[in-house]
Amino acid sequence: MFVDATASPQYRLFERTNVSADNMSFAPLVSEPRSQVDDPSSLVMRFGQDEPLMMDAGIALAPWQIAYQTYGTLNETKSNAVLICHALTGDQHVANDNPVTGKPGWWLTMVGPGRPVDTNRFFVICANVIGGCMGTTGPASINPATGQPYALDFPVVTVPDMVRAQAALIDRLGIEKLFCVVGGSMGGMQVLQWAVSYPDRVFSALPIATAARHSAQNIAFHEVGRQAVMADPEWRGGRYLNEGTRPSKGLAVARMGAHITYLSEVALHRKFGRNFQDRAAPTFSFDADFQIESYLRYQGIAFVERFDANSYLYVTRAMDYFDIAAEHGGSLAKAFKGTPTRFCVISFTSDWLFPTSDSRAIVHALNAAAASVAFVEVESDKGHDAFLLEEPEMFAAARGFIDAAARVRGIA
Amino acid sequence: MSLPGTLPLTDTASGHRLDFLMVTDMVEPGSRVLDVGCGDGALLSLLRDRKGVDGRGIEISREGVAACLAKGLPVIQGDADTDLADYPDDAFDYVILSQTIQATRQPKVVLEHLLRIGRRAIVSFPNFGHWRVRIDLGVRGRMPMTENLPYSWYDTPNIHFCTIRDFVELCRDVGAQMEKAVALNAGGQPMRVTLPWWVWNLLGEQAVFLLKRR
């Protein structure tokens, strides 16, 4: 997950860590990123040879598994289930300590007792996406046909594939209709896809800081990240797990680039300005003289400790391919035609990765489809990351929307 | 838009605003309604509770949208001047513009959109032809500031005031058929329909029109 620069414990950690080498150095791993892949420390639903996941790439994936966490209790009528969809590099540990990093859950501000997604009232489910590296089948998983990690033999994943996998999990849990599907960024894409793929199974939908299609600019950023990974000689054509290497530098650079896009210019300037890192004057070298350089290097290093490089290629690709309208004759409104779902769309003023115009396009289409839709643009200078941070306006909107929907759904 | 320029009169029995009750009377039960400039959603709630309408709203202020969300009303943060163009034709049975037209940049364009998006439009507005306004301007030579119009000329959100006669003229220009018109006096009571226009224009503090595309 992306983290707020100064508010996060990671940043404080980084201040103690000396990342001043002329190049980024990678310490021996605290925990192996593959450690969660086959037997994650969360719940896992396994699907056998006879229950393949039909993927958009034309592959029937079997066997496969999906790792998930739940919070709260499913009520008798099974009407209070909320599905949280995670963003690009998130995972199922939305409201508990992360087993790899040891850090708190990634959306404790939104999910938990008394939070907008109140675990005292709702049965909350969050699953790792297909193609991920936290226990759901992905490129780091063992390919049963070879006994080796899939690597690039894993089929390319799409957002509809992610949603199909979640739907299979929801089926297994015996839940016919989700009360609400909630997510930001790539999670928001899954929310929209849920509403399009399974309109009768989604009572309400809360897509945040997202878009109905990935923009050319965003595809471009992703491509730079992927090229950074693939340019690392340690990547070995994707077979690094077999060969005992790791494309740490490439993945770290990808993360550094991506991290800039999650913040705003204003937030960067406020937090770092042109301040020097642990020095009074420039060193006339390519050391991390500036705080922002040090910060980005730290973000890159911290990321490779917890994330699989090939997974990064796959999930970024899934976002790139995302374009709901393209699947419906170019008309987004057609995709939502007749939808019974209640929507609440939220965007942030300083988010330039998924700008408000992207959210408005969703809202216009929902209006044209005569759907029930609310929309709020939250004033924030924190950029795309705002959806993960302390944003009272967002919480108020989410709470109002969810509580009102719960009243209509008859959830106590 | 939250009530530019008006201190609303309320019905003492129900606590609802009299102009809202007037609008509610004009709406058929169970219809689809868009309230443009819906404020905190008071009118939409009233319509939902009394007429069982499927109501939607547009509201420019974040506070207003938040209040609507808490009431379970599907309201979009947006601007009547720019966002109505995105709605398809005939999307609603009624589009309501309550005490908002005088605050829009292009009242005529907005009204045309109302008649395009809705099969019917309901427009209410403060009457700038009211005698007290005329006295301010005609006798005192000052821009009017009354209990109902408490802003100074330089900080008012109300940039396009009109009189009842002006509005009737605009309806003709855009080809709107007036199905119903009500003027409310200073006490918020509807004035007798048999009175001539000029009396309404002089004594009516606000007016509510039910319009239909010709």
Boltz contact constraints between the chains, C-beta under 6 A:
constraints:
  - contact:
      token1: [A, 363]
      token2: [B, 76]
      max_distance: 6.0
  - contact:
      token1: [A, 364]
      token2: [B, 86]
      max_distance: 6.0
  - contact:
      token1: [A, 367]
      token2: [B, 87]
      max_distance: 6.0
  - contact:
      token1: [A, 368]
      token2: [B, 88]
      max_distance: 6.0
  - contact:
      token1: [A, 372]
      token2: [B, 74]
      max_distance: 6.0
  - contact:
      token1: [A, 373]
      token2: [B, 74]
      max_distance: 6.0
  - contact:
      token1: [A, 374]
      token2: [B, 69]
      max_distance: 6.0
  - contact:
      token1: [A, 374]
      token2: [B, 74]
      max_distance: 6.0
  - contact:
      token1: [A, 374]
      token2: [B, 75]
      max_distance: 6.0
  - contact:
      token1: [A, 375]
      token2: [B, 76]
      max_distance: 6.0
  - contact:
      token1: [A, 375]
      token2: [B, 77]
      max_distance: 6.0
  - contact:
      token1: [A, 376]
      token2: [B, 65]
      max_distance: 6.0
  - contact:
      token1: [A, 376]
      token2: [B, 77]
      max_distance: 6.0
  - contact:
      token1: [A, 377]
      token2: [B, 77]
      max_distance: 6.0
  - contact:
      token1: [A, 396]
      token2: [B, 66]
      max_distance: 6.0
  - contact:
      token1: [A, 397]
      token2: [B, 66]
      max_distance: 6.0
  - contact:
      token1: [A, 397]
      token2: [B, 69]
      max_distance: 6.0
  - contact:
      token1: [A, 400]
      token2: [B, 69]
      max_distance: 6.0
  - contact:
      token1: [A, 400]
      token2: [B, 70]
      max_distance: 6.0
  - contact:
      token1: [A, 401]
      token2: [B, 69]
      max_distance: 6.0
  - contact:
      token1: [A, 404]
      token2: [B, 72]
      max_distance: 6.0
